[in-house]
Amino acid sequence: MAAWQLAQTSRHTLVAYTRHLNHYCTWLDAMGFDLLSVRRVHVDGYRHTLVGAPSTIARTLAALSSFYKYAIAEGATALNPVATVVRPAIDADHSTTQGLTRDQARTLLAVARADDPRSHALVALLLFTGIRIGEALGASTTDYGHDAGHRTLTIRRKGGKSAKVAVPAPAAVALNEYLGTNGAELIHVLGHSTHHLIGQPLFTTNTGRPWQRSEAFRTIGRLAGKAGIQGRIGPHSLRHTFATIALDTGTSLHALQDSMGHADPRTTRRYDRARNNLAKSASYDVARALA
C-alpha cells in the first residue's frame, strides 16, 4: 500500500483514497478475504455495505480501482476486481451541496470577522474566489502576490495544474489583516514577530503547523451555527454560494467554469439556478425572431 500511496500526485487524493482503502481492508479482514486474491463478487458484496450519496460510493470504488490498477502494473496481481463493478448513477446536473443566500453569506462574513482574522480570511477567500478548500490550504505565502494590478493567489488545481486566481478587495483585506501585511509582498525581516514567513503555508495554526482540512471544516460549521444558518455547512457550501451568486449576477458559464477550474462544463451548469426557468426558454427567443 505504501508504494501506491507514494504514486499519488495530490495530497487530497492521497488522504481520501487511503481512507477508502483502509475501510475496505478492514472489511476484508473481518470477512477473511485477501486483498490481492478477491474477485468481483467480493467487491460487489462490499459495495452493498456502503452507505452515503452515490457520488461518495463512486469515489470509494474509484479509490479501490486505483489501487488494483497500480498492483497490476507492479505485477502484484493480474486482476482488477473493481473494474466491472457497477457504479451508482450520478446526476451530473444536480448538486446536493447546500449553498447560502446573499444575506446568509453577508452574515457569515460578519460572524467570521468578529471571530478572528484567520477565520475571516478563510471564509472571505472561499466566498469571493470560489476555490476549493484543498486549494486554499495548499497555498503558501509566496503564492499570494500581484499581477497587472490584481491581487492574486496561485493555487494547485485537481490534477496538479497551477492556476492564478484574482483575489478581490474584500478577500485581500481579510488576508492582509491575517498575514500582518499592508498588501506589500511578505518579506522576512530579522526579528519580525509574524510567523508568516516566505514559503510558509498560507493558513497555519497558532503553533505554525499547516491548518488541516478537518479543522477548517469545523471552523466553518461553527461559524455557520453562530450565524444562525441551518443545515450542514462546510467549505464546499461557500464554493457553491460563489457559483450561484456569480451566475445570478450575469457571469457567463464559460467564465465561471474557468474561475472554478471545472474540466467539464456540465459541472458548472449544476449551479445555474436559472436553467429551469421557463421564462428564459430559448423557445421564446426563436418565436420573437420569427415573428
MODELLER restraints for C-alpha pairs under 7 A, 6 or more apart:
rsr = mdl.restraints
at = mdl.atoms
rsr.add(forms.Gaussian(group=physical.xy_distance, feature=features.Distance(at['CA:4:A'], at['CA:67:A']), mean=6.56, stdev=0.5))
rsr.add(forms.Gaussian(group=physical.xy_distance, feature=features.Distance(at['CA:4:A'], at['CA:70:A']), mean=6.48, stdev=0.5))
rsr.add(forms.Gaussian(group=physical.xy_distance, feature=features.Distance(at['CA:5:A'], at['CA:14:A']), mean=6.28, stdev=0.5))
rsr.add(forms.Gaussian(group=physical.xy_distance, feature=features.Distance(at['CA:8:A'], at['CA:14:A']), mean=5.74, stdev=0.5))
rsr.add(forms.Gaussian(group=physical.xy_distance, feature=features.Distance(at['CA:9:A'], at['CA:160:A']), mean=7.00, stdev=0.5))
rsr.add(forms.Gaussian(group=physical.xy_distance, feature=features.Distance(at['CA:10:A'], at['CA:159:A']), mean=6.94, stdev=0.5))
rsr.add(forms.Gaussian(group=physical.xy_distance, feature=features.Distance(at['CA:10:A'], at['CA:160:A']), mean=6.62, stdev=0.5))
rsr.add(forms.Gaussian(group=physical.xy_distance, feature=features.Distance(at['CA:12:A'], at['CA:134:A']), mean=6.72, stdev=0.5))
rsr.add(forms.Gaussian(group=physical.xy_distance, feature=features.Distance(at['CA:17:A'], at['CA:63:A']), mean=4.99, stdev=0.5))
rsr.add(forms.Gaussian(group=physical.xy_distance, feature=features.Distance(at['CA:20:A'], at['CA:60:A']), mean=5.58, stdev=0.5))
rsr.add(forms.Gaussian(group=physical.xy_distance, feature=features.Distance(at['CA:20:A'], at['CA:63:A']), mean=6.54, stdev=0.5))
rsr.add(forms.Gaussian(group=physical.xy_distance, feature=features.Distance(at['CA:21:A'], at['CA:63:A']), mean=6.82, stdev=0.5))
rsr.add(forms.Gaussian(group=physical.xy_distance, feature=features.Distance(at['CA:21:A'], at['CA:64:A']), mean=6.18, stdev=0.5))
rsr.add(forms.Gaussian(group=physical.xy_distance, feature=features.Distance(at['CA:25:A'], at['CA:35:A']), mean=6.94, stdev=0.5))
rsr.add(forms.Gaussian(group=physical.xy_distance, feature=features.Distance(at['CA:28:A'], at['CA:34:A']), mean=6.68, stdev=0.5))
rsr.add(forms.Gaussian(group=physical.xy_distance, feature=features.Distance(at['CA:28:A'], at['CA:35:A']), mean=6.91, stdev=0.5))
rsr.add(forms.Gaussian(group=physical.xy_distance, feature=features.Distance(at['CA:36:A'], at['CA:77:A']), mean=6.22, stdev=0.5))
rsr.add(forms.Gaussian(group=physical.xy_distance, feature=features.Distance(at['CA:38:A'], at['CA:81:A']), mean=6.85, stdev=0.5))
rsr.add(forms.Gaussian(group=physical.xy_distance, feature=features.Distance(at['CA:39:A'], at['CA:81:A']), mean=5.01, stdev=0.5))
rsr.add(forms.Gaussian(group=physical.xy_distance, feature=features.Distance(at['CA:40:A'], at['CA:81:A']), mean=4.43, stdev=0.5))
rsr.add(forms.Gaussian(group=physical.xy_distance, feature=features.Distance(at['CA:40:A'], at['CA:82:A']), mean=6.15, stdev=0.5))
rsr.add(forms.Gaussian(group=physical.xy_distance, feature=features.Distance(at['CA:40:A'], at['CA:85:A']), mean=6.76, stdev=0.5))
rsr.add(forms.Gaussian(group=physical.xy_distance, feature=features.Distance(at['CA:43:A'], at['CA:81:A']), mean=6.77, stdev=0.5))
rsr.add(forms.Gaussian(group=physical.xy_distance, feature=features.Distance(at['CA:43:A'], at['CA:82:A']), mean=6.47, stdev=0.5))
rsr.add(forms.Gaussian(group=physical.xy_distance, feature=features.Distance(at['CA:44:A'], at['CA:85:A']), mean=6.55, stdev=0.5))
rsr.add(forms.Gaussian(group=physical.xy_distance, feature=features.Distance(at['CA:50:A'], at['CA:57:A']), mean=6.68, stdev=0.5))
rsr.add(forms.Gaussian(group=physical.xy_distance, feature=features.Distance(at['CA:54:A'], at['CA:88:A']), mean=5.44, stdev=0.5))
rsr.add(forms.Gaussian(group=physical.xy_distance, feature=features.Distance(at['CA:54:A'], at['CA:89:A']), mean=6.72, stdev=0.5))
rsr.add(forms.Gaussian(group=physical.xy_distance, feature=features.Distance(at['CA:54:A'], at['CA:90:A']), mean=6.14, stdev=0.5))
rsr.add(forms.Gaussian(group=physical.xy_distance, feature=features.Distance(at['CA:55:A'], at['CA:90:A']), mean=6.33, stdev=0.5))
rsr.add(forms.Gaussian(group=physical.xy_distance, feature=features.Distance(at['CA:58:A'], at['CA:87:A']), mean=5.81, stdev=0.5))
rsr.add(forms.Gaussian(group=physical.xy_distance, feature=features.Distance(at['CA:58:A'], at['CA:88:A']), mean=6.36, stdev=0.5))
rsr.add(forms.Gaussian(group=physical.xy_distance, feature=features.Distance(at['CA:61:A'], at['CA:82:A']), mean=6.92, stdev=0.5))
rsr.add(forms.Gaussian(group=physical.xy_distance, feature=features.Distance(at['CA:64:A'], at['CA:82:A']), mean=6.88, stdev=0.5))
rsr.add(forms.Gaussian(group=physical.xy_distance, feature=features.Distance(at['CA:65:A'], at['CA:80:A']), mean=6.69, stdev=0.5))
rsr.add(forms.Gaussian(group=physical.xy_distance, feature=features.Distance(at['CA:65:A'], at['CA:82:A']), mean=5.38, stdev=0.5))
rsr.add(forms.Gaussian(group=physical.xy_distance, feature=features.Distance(at['CA:65:A'], at['CA:83:A']), mean=6.44, stdev=0.5))
rsr.add(forms.Gaussian(group=physical.xy_distance, feature=features.Distance(at['CA:68:A'], at['CA:80:A']), mean=5.20, stdev=0.5))
rsr.add(forms.Gaussian(group=physical.xy_distance, feature=features.Distance(at['CA:69:A'], at['CA:80:A']), mean=6.37, stdev=0.5))
rsr.add(forms.Gaussian(group=physical.xy_distance, feature=features.Distance(at['CA:71:A'], at['CA:77:A']), mean=5.85, stdev=0.5))
rsr.add(forms.Gaussian(group=physical.xy_distance, feature=features.Distance(at['CA:72:A'], at['CA:78:A']), mean=5.49, stdev=0.5))
rsr.add(forms.Gaussian(group=physical.xy_distance, feature=features.Distance(at['CA:72:A'], at['CA:79:A']), mean=6.78, stdev=0.5))
rsr.add(forms.Gaussian(group=physical.xy_distance, feature=features.Distance(at['CA:92:A'], at['CA:266:A']), mean=6.62, stdev=0.5))
rsr.add(forms.Gaussian(group=physical.xy_distance, feature=features.Distance(at['CA:92:A'], at['CA:267:A']), mean=6.54, stdev=0.5))
rsr.add(forms.Gaussian(group=physical.xy_distance, feature=features.Distance(at['CA:93:A'], at['CA:266:A']), mean=6.65, stdev=0.5))
rsr.add(forms.Gaussian(group=physical.xy_distance, feature=features.Distance(at['CA:93:A'], at['CA:269:A']), mean=6.66, stdev=0.5))
rsr.add(forms.Gaussian(group=physical.xy_distance, feature=features.Distance(at['CA:93:A'], at['CA:270:A']), mean=4.69, stdev=0.5))
rsr.add(forms.Gaussian(group=physical.xy_distance, feature=features.Distance(at['CA:94:A'], at['CA:270:A']), mean=5.21, stdev=0.5))
rsr.add(forms.Gaussian(group=physical.xy_distance, feature=features.Distance(at['CA:95:A'], at['CA:270:A']), mean=6.05, stdev=0.5))
rsr.add(forms.Gaussian(group=physical.xy_distance, feature=features.Distance(at['CA:97:A'], at['CA:237:A']), mean=6.08, stdev=0.5))
rsr.add(forms.Gaussian(group=physical.xy_distance, feature=features.Distance(at['CA:98:A'], at['CA:233:A']), mean=6.79, stdev=0.5))
rsr.add(forms.Gaussian(group=physical.xy_distance, feature=features.Distance(at['CA:98:A'], at['CA:237:A']), mean=5.60, stdev=0.5))
rsr.add(forms.Gaussian(group=physical.xy_distance, feature=features.Distance(at['CA:99:A'], at['CA:237:A']), mean=4.79, stdev=0.5))
rsr.add(forms.Gaussian(group=physical.xy_distance, feature=features.Distance(at['CA:99:A'], at['CA:238:A']), mean=6.62, stdev=0.5))
rsr.add(forms.Gaussian(group=physical.xy_distance, feature=features.Distance(at['CA:99:A'], at['CA:240:A']), mean=5.37, stdev=0.5))
rsr.add(forms.Gaussian(group=physical.xy_distance, feature=features.Distance(at['CA:99:A'], at['CA:241:A']), mean=4.90, stdev=0.5))
rsr.add(forms.Gaussian(group=physical.xy_distance, feature=features.Distance(at['CA:100:A'], at['CA:241:A']), mean=5.49, stdev=0.5))
rsr.add(forms.Gaussian(group=physical.xy_distance, feature=features.Distance(at['CA:107:A'], at['CA:227:A']), mean=6.13, stdev=0.5))
rsr.add(forms.Gaussian(group=physical.xy_distance, feature=features.Distance(at['CA:108:A'], at['CA:223:A']), mean=6.77, stdev=0.5))
rsr.add(forms.Gaussian(group=physical.xy_distance, feature=features.Distance(at['CA:108:A'], at['CA:224:A']), mean=6.27, stdev=0.5))
rsr.add(forms.Gaussian(group=physical.xy_distance, feature=features.Distance(at['CA:108:A'], at['CA:227:A']), mean=5.68, stdev=0.5))
rsr.add(forms.Gaussian(group=physical.xy_distance, feature=features.Distance(at['CA:109:A'], at['CA:120:A']), mean=6.68, stdev=0.5))
rsr.add(forms.Gaussian(group=physical.xy_distance, feature=features.Distance(at['CA:109:A'], at['CA:123:A']), mean=6.66, stdev=0.5))
rsr.add(forms.Gaussian(group=physical.xy_distance, feature=features.Distance(at['CA:109:A'], at['CA:124:A']), mean=6.71, stdev=0.5))
rsr.add(forms.Gaussian(group=physical.xy_distance, feature=features.Distance(at['CA:111:A'], at['CA:223:A']), mean=6.53, stdev=0.5))
rsr.add(forms.Gaussian(group=physical.xy_distance, feature=features.Distance(at['CA:111:A'], at['CA:227:A']), mean=6.28, stdev=0.5))
rsr.add(forms.Gaussian(group=physical.xy_distance, feature=features.Distance(at['CA:112:A'], at['CA:119:A']), mean=5.40, stdev=0.5))
rsr.add(forms.Gaussian(group=physical.xy_distance, feature=features.Distance(at['CA:112:A'], at['CA:120:A']), mean=4.55, stdev=0.5))
rsr.add(forms.Gaussian(group=physical.xy_distance, feature=features.Distance(at['CA:112:A'], at['CA:123:A']), mean=6.94, stdev=0.5))
rsr.add(forms.Gaussian(group=physical.xy_distance, feature=features.Distance(at['CA:112:A'], at['CA:223:A']), mean=6.42, stdev=0.5))
rsr.add(forms.Gaussian(group=physical.xy_distance, feature=features.Distance(at['CA:113:A'], at['CA:120:A']), mean=4.72, stdev=0.5))
rsr.add(forms.Gaussian(group=physical.xy_distance, feature=features.Distance(at['CA:117:A'], at['CA:174:A']), mean=6.93, stdev=0.5))
rsr.add(forms.Gaussian(group=physical.xy_distance, feature=features.Distance(at['CA:117:A'], at['CA:177:A']), mean=6.54, stdev=0.5))
rsr.add(forms.Gaussian(group=physical.xy_distance, feature=features.Distance(at['CA:117:A'], at['CA:178:A']), mean=4.84, stdev=0.5))
rsr.add(forms.Gaussian(group=physical.xy_distance, feature=features.Distance(at['CA:118:A'], at['CA:178:A']), mean=5.61, stdev=0.5))
rsr.add(forms.Gaussian(group=physical.xy_distance, feature=features.Distance(at['CA:120:A'], at['CA:174:A']), mean=6.18, stdev=0.5))
rsr.add(forms.Gaussian(group=physical.xy_distance, feature=features.Distance(at['CA:121:A'], at['CA:171:A']), mean=6.64, stdev=0.5))
rsr.add(forms.Gaussian(group=physical.xy_distance, feature=features.Distance(at['CA:121:A'], at['CA:174:A']), mean=4.73, stdev=0.5))
rsr.add(forms.Gaussian(group=physical.xy_distance, feature=features.Distance(at['CA:121:A'], at['CA:175:A']), mean=4.88, stdev=0.5))
rsr.add(forms.Gaussian(group=physical.xy_distance, feature=features.Distance(at['CA:121:A'], at['CA:178:A']), mean=6.43, stdev=0.5))
rsr.add(forms.Gaussian(group=physical.xy_distance, feature=features.Distance(at['CA:124:A'], at['CA:171:A']), mean=4.89, stdev=0.5))
rsr.add(forms.Gaussian(group=physical.xy_distance, feature=features.Distance(at['CA:124:A'], at['CA:174:A']), mean=6.82, stdev=0.5))
rsr.add(forms.Gaussian(group=physical.xy_distance, feature=features.Distance(at['CA:125:A'], at['CA:171:A']), mean=5.19, stdev=0.5))
rsr.add(forms.Gaussian(group=physical.xy_distance, feature=features.Distance(at['CA:126:A'], at['CA:238:A']), mean=5.94, stdev=0.5))
rsr.add(forms.Gaussian(group=physical.xy_distance, feature=features.Distance(at['CA:126:A'], at['CA:239:A']), mean=6.22, stdev=0.5))
rsr.add(forms.Gaussian(group=physical.xy_distance, feature=features.Distance(at['CA:127:A'], at['CA:238:A']), mean=5.15, stdev=0.5))
rsr.add(forms.Gaussian(group=physical.xy_distance, feature=features.Distance(at['CA:127:A'], at['CA:239:A']), mean=6.27, stdev=0.5))
rsr.add(forms.Gaussian(group=physical.xy_distance, feature=features.Distance(at['CA:127:A'], at['CA:241:A']), mean=6.94, stdev=0.5))
rsr.add(forms.Gaussian(group=physical.xy_distance, feature=features.Distance(at['CA:127:A'], at['CA:242:A']), mean=5.51, stdev=0.5))
rsr.add(forms.Gaussian(group=physical.xy_distance, feature=features.Distance(at['CA:128:A'], at['CA:168:A']), mean=6.86, stdev=0.5))
rsr.add(forms.Gaussian(group=physical.xy_distance, feature=features.Distance(at['CA:128:A'], at['CA:171:A']), mean=6.39, stdev=0.5))
rsr.add(forms.Gaussian(group=physical.xy_distance, feature=features.Distance(at['CA:128:A'], at['CA:242:A']), mean=6.49, stdev=0.5))
rsr.add(forms.Gaussian(group=physical.xy_distance, feature=features.Distance(at['CA:129:A'], at['CA:167:A']), mean=6.42, stdev=0.5))
rsr.add(forms.Gaussian(group=physical.xy_distance, feature=features.Distance(at['CA:130:A'], at['CA:238:A']), mean=6.98, stdev=0.5))
rsr.add(forms.Gaussian(group=physical.xy_distance, feature=features.Distance(at['CA:130:A'], at['CA:239:A']), mean=4.43, stdev=0.5))
rsr.add(forms.Gaussian(group=physical.xy_distance, feature=features.Distance(at['CA:130:A'], at['CA:242:A']), mean=5.31, stdev=0.5))
rsr.add(forms.Gaussian(group=physical.xy_distance, feature=features.Distance(at['CA:130:A'], at['CA:243:A']), mean=6.93, stdev=0.5))
rsr.add(forms.Gaussian(group=physical.xy_distance, feature=features.Distance(at['CA:130:A'], at['CA:260:A']), mean=6.21, stdev=0.5))
rsr.add(forms.Gaussian(group=physical.xy_distance, feature=features.Distance(at['CA:131:A'], at['CA:239:A']), mean=6.45, stdev=0.5))
rsr.add(forms.Gaussian(group=physical.xy_distance, feature=features.Distance(at['CA:131:A'], at['CA:260:A']), mean=6.31, stdev=0.5))
rsr.add(forms.Gaussian(group=physical.xy_distance, feature=features.Distance(at['CA:132:A'], at['CA:236:A']), mean=6.95, stdev=0.5))
rsr.add(forms.Gaussian(group=physical.xy_distance, feature=features.Distance(at['CA:132:A'], at['CA:239:A']), mean=6.82, stdev=0.5))
rsr.add(forms.Gaussian(group=physical.xy_distance, feature=features.Distance(at['CA:133:A'], at['CA:235:A']), mean=6.02, stdev=0.5))
rsr.add(forms.Gaussian(group=physical.xy_distance, feature=features.Distance(at['CA:135:A'], at['CA:155:A']), mean=5.65, stdev=0.5))
rsr.add(forms.Gaussian(group=physical.xy_distance, feature=features.Distance(at['CA:135:A'], at['CA:156:A']), mean=5.93, stdev=0.5))
rsr.add(forms.Gaussian(group=physical.xy_distance, feature=features.Distance(at['CA:135:A'], at['CA:157:A']), mean=6.58, stdev=0.5))
rsr.add(forms.Gaussian(group=physical.xy_distance, feature=features.Distance(at['CA:137:A'], at['CA:202:A']), mean=6.80, stdev=0.5))
rsr.add(forms.Gaussian(group=physical.xy_distance, feature=features.Distance(at['CA:137:A'], at['CA:203:A']), mean=6.05, stdev=0.5))
rsr.add(forms.Gaussian(group=physical.xy_distance, feature=features.Distance(at['CA:137:A'], at['CA:211:A']), mean=6.79, stdev=0.5))
rsr.add(forms.Gaussian(group=physical.xy_distance, feature=features.Distance(at['CA:139:A'], at['CA:155:A']), mean=5.86, stdev=0.5))
rsr.add(forms.Gaussian(group=physical.xy_distance, feature=features.Distance(at['CA:139:A'], at['CA:201:A']), mean=6.05, stdev=0.5))
rsr.add(forms.Gaussian(group=physical.xy_distance, feature=features.Distance(at['CA:139:A'], at['CA:202:A']), mean=5.61, stdev=0.5))
rsr.add(forms.Gaussian(group=physical.xy_distance, feature=features.Distance(at['CA:140:A'], at['CA:199:A']), mean=5.69, stdev=0.5))
rsr.add(forms.Gaussian(group=physical.xy_distance, feature=features.Distance(at['CA:140:A'], at['CA:200:A']), mean=5.42, stdev=0.5))
rsr.add(forms.Gaussian(group=physical.xy_distance, feature=features.Distance(at['CA:140:A'], at['CA:201:A']), mean=4.08, stdev=0.5))
rsr.add(forms.Gaussian(group=physical.xy_distance, feature=features.Distance(at['CA:140:A'], at['CA:202:A']), mean=4.41, stdev=0.5))
rsr.add(forms.Gaussian(group=physical.xy_distance, feature=features.Distance(at['CA:141:A'], at['CA:198:A']), mean=5.77, stdev=0.5))
rsr.add(forms.Gaussian(group=physical.xy_distance, feature=features.Distance(at['CA:141:A'], at['CA:199:A']), mean=5.61, stdev=0.5))
rsr.add(forms.Gaussian(group=physical.xy_distance, feature=features.Distance(at['CA:141:A'], at['CA:200:A']), mean=5.67, stdev=0.5))
rsr.add(forms.Gaussian(group=physical.xy_distance, feature=features.Distance(at['CA:141:A'], at['CA:201:A']), mean=6.04, stdev=0.5))
rsr.add(forms.Gaussian(group=physical.xy_distance, feature=features.Distance(at['CA:141:A'], at['CA:202:A']), mean=4.90, stdev=0.5))
rsr.add(forms.Gaussian(group=physical.xy_distance, feature=features.Distance(at['CA:142:A'], at['CA:198:A']), mean=5.77, stdev=0.5))
rsr.add(forms.Gaussian(group=physical.xy_distance, feature=features.Distance(at['CA:142:A'], at['CA:199:A']), mean=5.52, stdev=0.5))
rsr.add(forms.Gaussian(group=physical.xy_distance, feature=features.Distance(at['CA:143:A'], at['CA:153:A']), mean=5.42, stdev=0.5))
rsr.add(forms.Gaussian(group=physical.xy_distance, feature=features.Distance(at['CA:143:A'], at['CA:154:A']), mean=4.91, stdev=0.5))
rsr.add(forms.Gaussian(group=physical.xy_distance, feature=features.Distance(at['CA:144:A'], at['CA:152:A']), mean=5.87, stdev=0.5))
rsr.add(forms.Gaussian(group=physical.xy_distance, feature=features.Distance(at['CA:144:A'], at['CA:153:A']), mean=4.55, stdev=0.5))
rsr.add(forms.Gaussian(group=physical.xy_distance, feature=features.Distance(at['CA:144:A'], at['CA:154:A']), mean=6.61, stdev=0.5))
rsr.add(forms.Gaussian(group=physical.xy_distance, feature=features.Distance(at['CA:145:A'], at['CA:151:A']), mean=5.94, stdev=0.5))
rsr.add(forms.Gaussian(group=physical.xy_distance, feature=features.Distance(at['CA:145:A'], at['CA:152:A']), mean=5.26, stdev=0.5))
rsr.add(forms.Gaussian(group=physical.xy_distance, feature=features.Distance(at['CA:145:A'], at['CA:153:A']), mean=6.28, stdev=0.5))
rsr.add(forms.Gaussian(group=physical.xy_distance, feature=features.Distance(at['CA:145:A'], at['CA:185:A']), mean=6.54, stdev=0.5))
rsr.add(forms.Gaussian(group=physical.xy_distance, feature=features.Distance(at['CA:146:A'], at['CA:152:A']), mean=5.41, stdev=0.5))
rsr.add(forms.Gaussian(group=physical.xy_distance, feature=features.Distance(at['CA:150:A'], at['CA:166:A']), mean=6.42, stdev=0.5))
rsr.add(forms.Gaussian(group=physical.xy_distance, feature=features.Distance(at['CA:151:A'], at['CA:166:A']), mean=6.00, stdev=0.5))
rsr.add(forms.Gaussian(group=physical.xy_distance, feature=features.Distance(at['CA:151:A'], at['CA:167:A']), mean=5.27, stdev=0.5))
rsr.add(forms.Gaussian(group=physical.xy_distance, feature=features.Distance(at['CA:151:A'], at['CA:168:A']), mean=6.93, stdev=0.5))
rsr.add(forms.Gaussian(group=physical.xy_distance, feature=features.Distance(at['CA:152:A'], at['CA:164:A']), mean=6.39, stdev=0.5))
rsr.add(forms.Gaussian(group=physical.xy_distance, feature=features.Distance(at['CA:152:A'], at['CA:165:A']), mean=5.53, stdev=0.5))
rsr.add(forms.Gaussian(group=physical.xy_distance, feature=features.Distance(at['CA:152:A'], at['CA:166:A']), mean=4.63, stdev=0.5))
rsr.add(forms.Gaussian(group=physical.xy_distance, feature=features.Distance(at['CA:152:A'], at['CA:167:A']), mean=5.15, stdev=0.5))
rsr.add(forms.Gaussian(group=physical.xy_distance, feature=features.Distance(at['CA:153:A'], at['CA:164:A']), mean=5.65, stdev=0.5))
rsr.add(forms.Gaussian(group=physical.xy_distance, feature=features.Distance(at['CA:153:A'], at['CA:165:A']), mean=5.43, stdev=0.5))
rsr.add(forms.Gaussian(group=physical.xy_distance, feature=features.Distance(at['CA:153:A'], at['CA:166:A']), mean=6.62, stdev=0.5))
rsr.add(forms.Gaussian(group=physical.xy_distance, feature=features.Distance(at['CA:153:A'], at['CA:167:A']), mean=6.65, stdev=0.5))
rsr.add(forms.Gaussian(group=physical.xy_distance, feature=features.Distance(at['CA:154:A'], at['CA:162:A']), mean=6.79, stdev=0.5))
rsr.add(forms.Gaussian(group=physical.xy_distance, feature=features.Distance(at['CA:154:A'], at['CA:163:A']), mean=5.57, stdev=0.5))
rsr.add(forms.Gaussian(group=physical.xy_distance, feature=features.Distance(at['CA:154:A'], at['CA:164:A']), mean=4.26, stdev=0.5))
rsr.add(forms.Gaussian(group=physical.xy_distance, feature=features.Distance(at['CA:154:A'], at['CA:165:A']), mean=6.31, stdev=0.5))
rsr.add(forms.Gaussian(group=physical.xy_distance, feature=features.Distance(at['CA:155:A'], at['CA:162:A']), mean=5.72, stdev=0.5))
rsr.add(forms.Gaussian(group=physical.xy_distance, feature=features.Distance(at['CA:155:A'], at['CA:163:A']), mean=5.41, stdev=0.5))
rsr.add(forms.Gaussian(group=physical.xy_distance, feature=features.Distance(at['CA:155:A'], at['CA:164:A']), mean=6.29, stdev=0.5))
rsr.add(forms.Gaussian(group=physical.xy_distance, feature=features.Distance(at['CA:156:A'], at['CA:162:A']), mean=4.57, stdev=0.5))
rsr.add(forms.Gaussian(group=physical.xy_distance, feature=features.Distance(at['CA:156:A'], at['CA:163:A']), mean=6.28, stdev=0.5))
rsr.add(forms.Gaussian(group=physical.xy_distance, feature=features.Distance(at['CA:157:A'], at['CA:163:A']), mean=6.74, stdev=0.5))
rsr.add(forms.Gaussian(group=physical.xy_distance, feature=features.Distance(at['CA:157:A'], at['CA:261:A']), mean=6.90, stdev=0.5))
rsr.add(forms.Gaussian(group=physical.xy_distance, feature=features.Distance(at['CA:176:A'], at['CA:182:A']), mean=5.99, stdev=0.5))
rsr.add(forms.Gaussian(group=physical.xy_distance, feature=features.Distance(at['CA:176:A'], at['CA:183:A']), mean=5.86, stdev=0.5))
rsr.add(forms.Gaussian(group=physical.xy_distance, feature=features.Distance(at['CA:179:A'], at['CA:196:A']), mean=6.29, stdev=0.5))
rsr.add(forms.Gaussian(group=physical.xy_distance, feature=features.Distance(at['CA:186:A'], at['CA:197:A']), mean=6.88, stdev=0.5))
rsr.add(forms.Gaussian(group=physical.xy_distance, feature=features.Distance(at['CA:186:A'], at['CA:198:A']), mean=6.46, stdev=0.5))
rsr.add(forms.Gaussian(group=physical.xy_distance, feature=features.Distance(at['CA:187:A'], at['CA:197:A']), mean=6.97, stdev=0.5))
rsr.add(forms.Gaussian(group=physical.xy_distance, feature=features.Distance(at['CA:187:A'], at['CA:198:A']), mean=6.62, stdev=0.5))
rsr.add(forms.Gaussian(group=physical.xy_distance, feature=features.Distance(at['CA:188:A'], at['CA:197:A']), mean=5.65, stdev=0.5))
rsr.add(forms.Gaussian(group=physical.xy_distance, feature=features.Distance(at['CA:188:A'], at['CA:198:A']), mean=6.68, stdev=0.5))
rsr.add(forms.Gaussian(group=physical.xy_distance, feature=features.Distance(at['CA:195:A'], at['CA:208:A']), mean=6.80, stdev=0.5))
rsr.add(forms.Gaussian(group=physical.xy_distance, feature=features.Distance(at['CA:201:A'], at['CA:210:A']), mean=6.00, stdev=0.5))
rsr.add(forms.Gaussian(group=physical.xy_distance, feature=features.Distance(at['CA:203:A'], at['CA:210:A']), mean=6.29, stdev=0.5))
rsr.add(forms.Gaussian(group=physical.xy_distance, feature=features.Distance(at['CA:203:A'], at['CA:211:A']), mean=5.66, stdev=0.5))
rsr.add(forms.Gaussian(group=physical.xy_distance, feature=features.Distance(at['CA:204:A'], at['CA:210:A']), mean=4.44, stdev=0.5))
rsr.add(forms.Gaussian(group=physical.xy_distance, feature=features.Distance(at['CA:204:A'], at['CA:211:A']), mean=4.57, stdev=0.5))
rsr.add(forms.Gaussian(group=physical.xy_distance, feature=features.Distance(at['CA:205:A'], at['CA:211:A']), mean=5.49, stdev=0.5))
rsr.add(forms.Gaussian(group=physical.xy_distance, feature=features.Distance(at['CA:217:A'], at['CA:234:A']), mean=5.61, stdev=0.5))
rsr.add(forms.Gaussian(group=physical.xy_distance, feature=features.Distance(at['CA:217:A'], at['CA:235:A']), mean=6.35, stdev=0.5))
rsr.add(forms.Gaussian(group=physical.xy_distance, feature=features.Distance(at['CA:220:A'], at['CA:234:A']), mean=5.79, stdev=0.5))
rsr.add(forms.Gaussian(group=physical.xy_distance, feature=features.Distance(at['CA:220:A'], at['CA:235:A']), mean=6.74, stdev=0.5))
rsr.add(forms.Gaussian(group=physical.xy_distance, feature=features.Distance(at['CA:221:A'], at['CA:233:A']), mean=5.52, stdev=0.5))
rsr.add(forms.Gaussian(group=physical.xy_distance, feature=features.Distance(at['CA:221:A'], at['CA:234:A']), mean=5.81, stdev=0.5))
rsr.add(forms.Gaussian(group=physical.xy_distance, feature=features.Distance(at['CA:224:A'], at['CA:233:A']), mean=6.57, stdev=0.5))
rsr.add(forms.Gaussian(group=physical.xy_distance, feature=features.Distance(at['CA:243:A'], at['CA:271:A']), mean=6.13, stdev=0.5))
rsr.add(forms.Gaussian(group=physical.xy_distance, feature=features.Distance(at['CA:244:A'], at['CA:271:A']), mean=5.44, stdev=0.5))
rsr.add(forms.Gaussian(group=physical.xy_distance, feature=features.Distance(at['CA:244:A'], at['CA:272:A']), mean=6.35, stdev=0.5))
rsr.add(forms.Gaussian(group=physical.xy_distance, feature=features.Distance(at['CA:247:A'], at['CA:272:A']), mean=6.37, stdev=0.5))
rsr.add(forms.Gaussian(group=physical.xy_distance, feature=features.Distance(at['CA:253:A'], at['CA:268:A']), mean=6.85, stdev=0.5))
rsr.add(forms.Gaussian(group=physical.xy_distance, feature=features.Distance(at['CA:257:A'], at['CA:265:A']), mean=6.35, stdev=0.5))
rsr.add(forms.Gaussian(group=physical.xy_distance, feature=features.Distance(at['CA:257:A'], at['CA:268:A']), mean=5.75, stdev=0.5))
rsr.add(forms.Gaussian(group=physical.xy_distance, feature=features.Distance(at['CA:262:A'], at['CA:268:A']), mean=6.74, stdev=0.5))
